[in-house]
């Protein structure tokens, strides 16, 4: 821990000119703004058609940049978490912001689809993966007393980004005669967004900092149970049954939630006959529920045990799956209710997963621990999208997919009940660690060191 870079100050020092207990609240809107910029990747659907026309891409292939970005983002975040203290929050956020900006600028001059996959999918994906976890780690460190709420309020920026950046991007692409704004097209819009995001993220990165080790607000003392859970864990996370239980539950949540987001329009049109004008109303509604789920379940995670919170999420997924299984043409209300719940639960997971990781495994290795936990996001999302595509291709309908989601929700309830207890080493966890994690660790660490050497050499 000697190399860890913390913001060290006496208790009488100020933070943003305020007492630390007050000034720390500014890290939430600052982190939210960083994630608001990064979350523009959720708005790919509004860029896909203009790029498809400009690049004369084959139908369906224009989704590849977005899919590659999702995979790269998921793979890079654990690497970023391993080194957040070595390079400090400021440096990692700055590097991530610069790389995102470069990815957007290169995408603006993409002559063909492979170039766009490289610039947007790979380069911008690396930048998002590097920067995404930093505001969450900063919020978690500054709010040991309200970690779930703080992380949930910070991560809401990523989910609500389409509500803000999508209309802005549409206005930039098409122009607005009322205010005399000319249309810049998709390429010009990417230039503007790339420059703007880089400036905003660099400005915020300059003030991001960690508190001293084991800092806590005045007049707050953790309970005995909290102290035991967060400060007395000697067993590595991957050697505990809690890690595998939480990881599987996170996969279930992202399997359902990310697939629901990716296929909302197609499922709505096929199952209930949703019209375009109804979809224009539904998507913002779903995004609101997605955003509300983050601070709400972050707060619930602070008030109750993560086990109970995660069981509630799985029960909600099960209920929505049953509703969709019994929904047919014309039952738009059923569809809206079920998909509000699906989007709501994904937002809940993006707050509960980091907060639960913190609750179970403590602060000391939180960035690297959550980085590893976040791989469930990629596995769940890809698994869900491939599964619903396969089911649609085999059966000719999306409806059987909701039997799968209901089954997985039951699996999540069982896993939550029996695995999400105080972290301890078990025979199953030991087997998975020795025969799955340990064999791939040397290759992963070699890749990390290669990545770091390459980054240093490029400076």
C-alpha positions as CSV (number, residue, x, y, z in Angstrom):
1,X,0.0,0.0,0.0
2,X,3.0,2.3,0.1
3,X,2.6,3.2,-3.6
4,X,-1.1,4.2,-3.1
5,X,-1.7,7.8,-3.9
6,X,-4.2,9.3,-1.5
7,X,-5.3,12.9,-0.8
8,X,-3.7,13.4,2.6
9,X,-5.0,16.3,4.7
10,X,-5.5,17.2,8.3
11,X,-9.2,17.2,9.4
12,X,-9.2,21.0,9.6
13,X,-8.3,21.3,5.9
14,X,-10.9,22.1,3.2
15,X,-12.2,20.2,0.2
16,X,-13.4,22.6,-2.6
17,X,-13.3,25.3,0.1
18,X,-15.7,23.3,2.3
19,X,-15.4,20.9,5.2
20,X,-14.5,17.4,3.8
21,X,-17.9,16.0,5.0
22,X,-19.6,18.6,2.8
23,X,-17.1,19.1,0.0
24,X,-17.1,15.3,-0.8
25,X,-20.7,15.6,-2.1
26,X,-19.3,17.5,-5.1
27,X,-17.5,14.3,-6.3
28,X,-20.9,12.8,-7.1
29,X,-22.0,15.4,-9.7
30,X,-18.5,15.5,-11.1
31,X,-18.3,11.8,-11.4
32,X,-21.9,11.7,-12.8
33,X,-20.8,14.2,-15.5
34,X,-17.8,12.0,-16.5
35,X,-20.1,9.0,-16.9
36,X,-22.6,11.2,-18.7
37,X,-20.0,11.8,-21.4
38,X,-18.9,8.1,-21.5
39,X,-22.5,6.9,-21.6
40,X,-23.0,8.4,-25.0
41,X,-22.1,5.0,-26.3
42,X,-25.6,4.0,-25.4
43,X,-26.8,6.4,-28.1
44,X,-25.2,4.4,-30.9
45,X,-28.6,3.7,-32.5
46,X,-28.9,7.3,-33.6
47,X,-25.5,7.3,-35.2
48,X,-25.8,3.9,-36.8
49,X,-28.1,4.8,-39.7
50,X,-26.2,7.9,-40.8
51,X,-22.9,5.9,-40.7
52,X,-24.5,2.9,-42.5
53,X,-25.5,5.3,-45.3
54,X,-22.1,7.1,-45.3
55,X,-20.1,3.9,-45.4
56,X,-22.5,2.0,-47.5
57,X,-22.3,-0.9,-45.0
58,X,-24.3,-4.0,-45.3
59,X,-27.5,-4.1,-43.2
60,X,-26.9,-5.3,-39.7
61,X,-23.1,-4.9,-39.8
62,X,-23.2,-1.3,-38.5
63,X,-23.9,-2.8,-35.0
64,X,-20.3,-4.3,-35.0
65,X,-18.6,-1.1,-33.7
66,X,-21.0,-1.0,-30.8
67,X,-20.6,-4.7,-30.0
68,X,-16.8,-4.4,-30.1
69,X,-16.9,-1.4,-27.9
70,X,-18.9,-3.3,-25.3
71,X,-16.5,-6.2,-25.3
72,X,-13.4,-4.0,-25.1
73,X,-14.9,-1.9,-22.4
74,X,-15.6,-5.0,-20.3
75,X,-12.1,-6.4,-20.8
76,X,-10.2,-3.1,-20.1
77,X,-12.1,-2.1,-16.9
78,X,-10.5,-4.9,-14.8
79,X,-7.1,-3.8,-16.0
80,X,-7.8,-0.2,-15.1
81,X,-9.0,-1.3,-11.6
82,X,-5.7,-3.0,-11.0
83,X,-3.7,0.2,-11.4
84,X,-6.0,3.0,-10.2
85,X,-3.8,3.7,-7.2
86,X,-0.5,3.4,-9.0
87,X,-1.4,6.1,-11.4
88,X,-4.0,8.0,-9.3
89,X,-7.6,8.9,-10.3
90,X,-6.5,12.0,-12.1
91,X,-4.1,10.3,-14.4
92,X,-6.4,7.4,-15.3
93,X,-9.4,9.6,-15.9
94,X,-7.3,11.9,-18.1
95,X,-5.9,9.1,-20.1
96,X,-9.4,7.6,-20.6
97,X,-10.9,10.9,-21.6
98,X,-8.1,11.6,-24.2
99,X,-8.4,8.1,-25.7
100,X,-12.2,8.5,-25.9
101,X,-11.7,11.8,-27.7
102,X,-9.2,10.3,-30.1
103,X,-11.6,7.5,-30.9
104,X,-14.4,9.9,-31.7
105,X,-12.2,12.1,-33.8
106,X,-10.9,9.1,-35.8
107,X,-14.4,7.8,-36.2
108,X,-15.4,11.1,-37.8
109,X,-13.0,10.4,-40.7
110,X,-13.7,6.7,-41.0
111,X,-13.6,5.7,-44.7
112,X,-15.1,2.2,-44.2
113,X,-16.6,-0.1,-41.6
114,X,-13.4,-1.8,-40.4
115,X,-11.9,1.6,-39.7
116,X,-15.0,2.6,-37.7
117,X,-14.8,-0.7,-35.7
118,X,-11.1,0.1,-34.9
119,X,-11.7,3.8,-34.0
120,X,-15.0,3.6,-32.2
121,X,-15.1,-0.1,-31.1
122,X,-11.5,-0.6,-30.0
123,X,-10.0,2.9,-29.3
124,X,-13.1,4.6,-27.8
125,X,-13.9,1.3,-26.0
126,X,-10.4,1.3,-24.4
127,X,-11.0,4.9,-23.2
128,X,-14.4,4.2,-21.7
129,X,-13.0,1.1,-20.0
130,X,-10.1,3.0,-18.4
131,X,-12.2,5.9,-17.1
132,X,-15.5,4.3,-16.2
133,X,-14.6,2.8,-12.8
134,X,-12.6,5.8,-11.5
135,X,-15.6,8.0,-10.4
136,X,-17.2,5.0,-8.8
137,X,-14.0,4.2,-6.8
138,X,-13.7,7.9,-5.7
139,X,-17.3,8.0,-4.6
140,X,-17.0,4.8,-2.7
141,X,-13.8,6.0,-0.9
142,X,-15.3,9.3,0.1
143,X,-18.6,7.8,1.3
144,X,-17.9,4.8,3.6
145,X,-21.1,5.7,5.4
146,X,-23.3,5.9,2.3
147,X,-21.4,3.9,-0.2
148,X,-24.4,2.4,-2.0
149,X,-26.2,5.8,-2.4
150,X,-23.0,7.6,-3.5
151,X,-22.1,4.9,-6.1
152,X,-25.7,4.7,-7.3
153,X,-26.0,8.5,-7.7
154,X,-22.7,8.6,-9.6
155,X,-23.4,5.8,-12.0
156,X,-26.8,7.2,-12.9
157,X,-25.0,9.4,-15.3
158,X,-24.1,6.5,-17.6
159,X,-27.7,5.3,-17.8
160,X,-29.3,8.7,-18.2
161,X,-26.8,9.8,-20.8
162,X,-29.1,9.0,-23.8
163,X,-31.7,11.3,-22.4
164,X,-29.3,14.2,-22.7
165,X,-26.7,13.4,-25.2
166,X,-29.0,11.7,-27.8
167,X,-31.2,14.8,-28.3
168,X,-28.1,17.0,-28.4
169,X,-26.4,14.8,-31.0
170,X,-29.6,14.7,-33.1
171,X,-29.7,18.5,-33.0
172,X,-26.0,18.8,-34.0
173,X,-26.5,16.3,-36.9
174,X,-29.7,17.9,-38.3
175,X,-29.4,21.5,-37.1
176,X,-32.0,23.7,-35.5
177,X,-33.4,26.6,-37.6
178,X,-35.1,28.1,-34.5
179,X,-31.7,29.0,-33.0
180,X,-29.8,29.3,-36.3
181,X,-27.8,26.2,-35.7
182,X,-26.6,24.5,-39.0
183,X,-26.5,20.7,-39.3
184,X,-23.0,19.2,-39.0
185,X,-23.9,15.7,-40.1
186,X,-22.7,12.6,-38.2
187,X,-19.0,13.2,-38.9
188,X,-19.1,16.8,-37.8
189,X,-21.1,15.8,-34.7
190,X,-18.4,13.2,-33.8
191,X,-15.7,15.9,-34.0
192,X,-17.7,18.2,-31.7
193,X,-18.5,15.5,-29.2
194,X,-14.9,14.2,-29.2
195,X,-13.5,17.6,-28.5
196,X,-16.2,18.5,-25.9
197,X,-15.9,15.2,-24.0
198,X,-12.1,15.4,-23.9
199,X,-12.2,19.0,-22.4
200,X,-14.9,18.1,-19.9
201,X,-13.3,14.9,-18.7
202,X,-9.9,16.5,-18.4
203,X,-11.3,19.4,-16.4
204,X,-13.0,17.1,-14.0
205,X,-10.1,14.7,-13.8
206,X,-7.9,17.6,-12.4
207,X,-9.9,17.6,-9.2
208,X,-10.5,13.9,-8.6
209,X,-8.6,12.6,-5.6
210,X,-8.8,9.9,-2.9
211,X,-9.2,10.5,0.8
212,X,-6.6,9.3,3.2
213,X,-6.6,5.6,3.9
214,X,-9.5,4.7,6.3
215,X,-10.8,8.2,6.2
216,X,-14.3,8.5,7.7
217,X,-16.7,11.4,8.2
218,X,-16.7,13.1,11.6
219,X,-19.2,11.7,14.1
220,X,-19.6,8.5,12.1
221,X,-18.4,5.2,13.3
222,X,-19.0,1.9,11.4
223,X,-21.0,-0.8,13.2
224,X,-19.3,-3.9,14.4
225,X,-20.8,-6.0,11.6
226,X,-19.8,-3.5,8.9
227,X,-16.2,-3.4,10.3
228,X,-16.0,-7.2,10.3
229,X,-17.2,-7.4,6.7
230,X,-15.2,-4.5,5.2
231,X,-11.9,-4.6,7.2
232,X,-11.2,-8.2,8.2
233,X,-11.2,-10.1,5.0
234,X,-7.9,-12.0,4.5
235,X,-9.0,-14.5,1.9
236,X,-8.7,-13.1,-1.7
237,X,-12.1,-12.4,-3.3
238,X,-11.8,-15.1,-6.0
239,X,-11.3,-17.8,-3.3
240,X,-14.7,-17.1,-1.7
241,X,-18.1,-18.5,-2.5
242,X,-19.5,-15.0,-2.3
243,X,-17.5,-13.9,-5.4
244,X,-19.0,-16.6,-7.5
245,X,-22.5,-16.1,-6.2
246,X,-22.4,-12.4,-6.8
247,X,-20.7,-12.8,-10.2
248,X,-23.4,-15.3,-11.4
249,X,-26.2,-13.1,-10.1
250,X,-24.6,-10.1,-11.9
251,X,-24.5,-12.1,-15.1
252,X,-28.2,-12.9,-14.8
253,X,-29.0,-9.2,-14.3
254,X,-27.0,-8.0,-17.3
255,X,-28.2,-11.0,-19.4
256,X,-31.8,-9.8,-19.0
257,X,-31.2,-6.1,-18.8
258,X,-28.8,-5.5,-21.6
259,X,-30.8,-7.8,-23.9
260,X,-34.0,-5.9,-23.1
261,X,-32.2,-2.6,-24.0
262,X,-30.8,-3.9,-27.2
263,X,-34.1,-5.5,-28.5
264,X,-36.8,-3.2,-27.1
265,X,-37.9,-2.0,-30.5
266,X,-37.9,-5.4,-32.1
267,X,-39.7,-7.2,-29.3
268,X,-42.2,-4.4,-28.9
269,X,-43.2,-4.5,-32.6
270,X,-43.4,-8.3,-32.8
271,X,-45.2,-9.2,-29.6
272,X,-47.6,-6.3,-29.0
273,X,-47.5,-4.4,-32.3
274,X,-45.8,-1.3,-30.8
275,X,-45.9,1.6,-33.3
276,X,-43.0,4.1,-34.0
277,X,-44.7,6.9,-32.2
278,X,-45.3,4.7,-29.1
279,X,-41.7,3.7,-29.2
280,X,-40.6,7.3,-29.2
281,X,-42.5,7.7,-25.9
282,X,-41.5,4.3,-24.5
283,X,-37.7,4.6,-24.8
284,X,-37.4,7.8,-22.7
285,X,-39.8,6.2,-20.1
286,X,-37.6,3.1,-19.9
287,X,-34.5,5.3,-19.5
288,X,-36.0,7.2,-16.6
289,X,-36.7,3.9,-14.8
290,X,-33.2,2.7,-15.6
291,X,-31.8,5.9,-14.0
292,X,-34.1,5.8,-11.0
293,X,-33.0,2.2,-10.2
294,X,-29.5,3.2,-9.6
295,X,-29.7,5.6,-6.6
296,X,-32.8,3.8,-5.2
297,X,-31.1,0.4,-5.0
298,X,-27.9,2.0,-3.9
299,X,-29.8,3.4,-1.0
300,X,-31.5,0.1,-0.4
301,X,-28.1,-1.7,-0.4
302,X,-27.0,0.6,2.4
303,X,-30.2,0.0,4.4
304,X,-30.4,-3.8,4.0
305,X,-28.0,-6.6,3.3
306,X,-26.9,-7.0,-0.4
307,X,-28.4,-10.5,-0.3
308,X,-31.9,-9.2,0.3
309,X,-31.5,-6.4,-2.3
310,X,-30.4,-8.9,-5.0
311,X,-33.2,-11.3,-4.2
312,X,-35.7,-8.4,-4.7
313,X,-34.1,-7.6,-8.1
314,X,-34.4,-11.3,-9.2
315,X,-38.0,-11.4,-8.0
316,X,-38.8,-8.3,-10.1
317,X,-37.1,-9.9,-13.1
318,X,-39.1,-13.1,-12.6
319,X,-42.4,-11.2,-12.3
320,X,-41.7,-9.1,-15.5
321,X,-40.7,-12.3,-17.4
322,X,-44.0,-13.9,-16.4
323,X,-45.9,-10.8,-17.6
324,X,-44.1,-10.9,-21.0
325,X,-44.7,-14.7,-21.3
326,X,-48.4,-13.9,-21.0
327,X,-48.4,-10.9,-23.3
328,X,-49.8,-10.8,-26.8
329,X,-50.8,-8.4,-29.6
330,X,-52.3,-5.2,-28.5
331,X,-51.3,-5.5,-24.8
332,X,-49.0,-2.5,-24.9
333,X,-49.5,-1.8,-21.2
334,X,-48.2,-5.2,-20.2
335,X,-45.1,-4.6,-22.4
336,X,-44.5,-1.1,-20.9
337,X,-44.8,-2.4,-17.4
338,X,-42.5,-5.4,-18.0
339,X,-39.8,-3.4,-19.8
340,X,-39.9,-0.6,-17.3
341,X,-39.0,-3.3,-14.7
342,X,-36.3,-4.8,-17.0
343,X,-34.6,-1.5,-17.5
344,X,-35.2,-0.6,-13.8
345,X,-33.4,-3.8,-12.7
346,X,-30.4,-3.2,-15.0
347,X,-30.0,0.2,-13.4
348,X,-30.3,-1.4,-10.0
349,X,-27.6,-3.9,-10.8
350,X,-25.2,-1.1,-11.9
351,X,-25.5,0.4,-8.4
352,X,-25.8,-2.8,-6.4
353,X,-22.9,-4.7,-8.0
354,X,-20.2,-2.1,-7.0
355,X,-21.8,-1.4,-3.6
356,X,-22.1,-5.2,-2.8
357,X,-18.5,-5.8,-3.9
358,X,-17.5,-3.0,-1.5
359,X,-19.7,-4.4,1.3
360,X,-18.5,-8.0,1.0
361,X,-14.8,-7.4,0.2
362,X,-13.9,-4.1,1.6
363,X,-12.2,-0.9,0.5
364,X,-8.5,-1.9,0.2
365,X,-8.8,-3.7,-3.1
366,X,-12.1,-2.3,-4.3
367,X,-11.1,-1.0,-7.8
368,X,-9.5,-4.3,-8.8
369,X,-12.2,-6.4,-7.2
370,X,-15.0,-4.6,-8.9
371,X,-13.0,-4.6,-12.2
372,X,-13.0,-8.3,-12.0
373,X,-16.6,-8.5,-11.0
374,X,-17.5,-6.2,-13.9
375,X,-16.5,-9.0,-16.4
376,X,-20.0,-10.4,-15.6
377,X,-21.4,-7.3,-17.5
378,X,-19.8,-8.5,-20.7
379,X,-20.6,-12.1,-20.3
380,X,-24.2,-11.4,-19.5
381,X,-24.7,-8.9,-22.3
382,X,-23.2,-11.0,-25.0
383,X,-24.8,-14.2,-23.7
384,X,-28.2,-12.5,-23.7
385,X,-28.0,-11.0,-27.2
386,X,-26.7,-14.3,-28.8
387,X,-29.4,-16.3,-26.9
388,X,-32.3,-14.1,-28.0
389,X,-31.0,-14.1,-31.6
390,X,-30.7,-17.9,-31.6
391,X,-34.2,-18.3,-30.1
392,X,-35.7,-15.9,-32.6
393,X,-34.0,-17.8,-35.5
394,X,-35.1,-21.2,-34.3
395,X,-38.6,-20.5,-33.1
396,X,-39.5,-17.5,-35.2
397,X,-40.5,-15.6,-32.0
398,X,-39.0,-13.6,-29.2
399,X,-41.6,-15.0,-26.7
400,X,-39.6,-18.1,-25.6
401,X,-36.8,-15.9,-24.5
402,X,-38.8,-14.8,-21.4
403,X,-39.0,-18.4,-20.3
404,X,-35.2,-18.3,-20.2
405,X,-35.1,-15.1,-18.2
406,X,-37.7,-16.4,-15.7
407,X,-35.5,-19.6,-15.2
408,X,-32.4,-17.5,-14.8
409,X,-34.2,-15.3,-12.2
410,X,-35.0,-18.4,-10.2
411,X,-31.3,-19.4,-10.4
412,X,-30.4,-15.9,-9.2
413,X,-32.7,-16.2,-6.2
414,X,-31.2,-19.6,-5.2
415,X,-27.6,-18.3,-5.7
416,X,-28.4,-15.2,-3.6
417,X,-29.9,-17.2,-0.8
418,X,-27.1,-19.7,-0.4
419,X,-23.9,-17.9,-1.7
420,X,-24.3,-14.3,-0.7
421,X,-23.2,-14.6,2.9
422,X,-20.1,-13.5,4.7
423,X,-17.1,-14.2,2.4
424,X,-15.4,-17.5,3.3
425,X,-13.4,-20.1,1.5
426,X,-15.3,-23.2,0.5
427,X,-14.5,-26.4,-1.4
428,X,-16.4,-25.2,-4.5
429,X,-14.7,-21.8,-4.5
430,X,-11.3,-23.4,-3.9
431,X,-11.8,-25.7,-6.9
432,X,-12.8,-22.9,-9.2
433,X,-9.8,-20.8,-8.0
434,X,-7.3,-23.6,-8.5
435,X,-8.6,-25.0,-11.8
436,X,-10.1,-21.9,-13.5
437,X,-8.7,-18.6,-12.1
438,X,-5.2,-19.7,-11.4
439,X,-4.4,-21.1,-14.8
440,X,-5.4,-17.9,-16.7
441,X,-3.9,-15.4,-14.2
442,X,-0.3,-15.5,-15.5
443,X,-1.5,-14.8,-19.0
444,X,-3.7,-11.9,-17.8
445,X,-0.9,-10.4,-15.7
446,X,1.5,-10.7,-18.6
447,X,-1.0,-8.8,-20.8
448,X,-1.4,-6.1,-18.2
449,X,2.4,-5.6,-17.9
450,X,2.7,-5.5,-21.7
451,X,-0.1,-2.9,-21.8
452,X,1.6,-0.7,-19.2
453,X,5.0,-0.9,-20.8
454,X,3.4,0.0,-24.1
455,X,1.6,3.0,-22.5
456,X,4.8,4.2,-20.9
457,X,6.8,3.8,-24.2
458,X,4.3,5.9,-26.1
459,X,4.7,8.8,-23.8
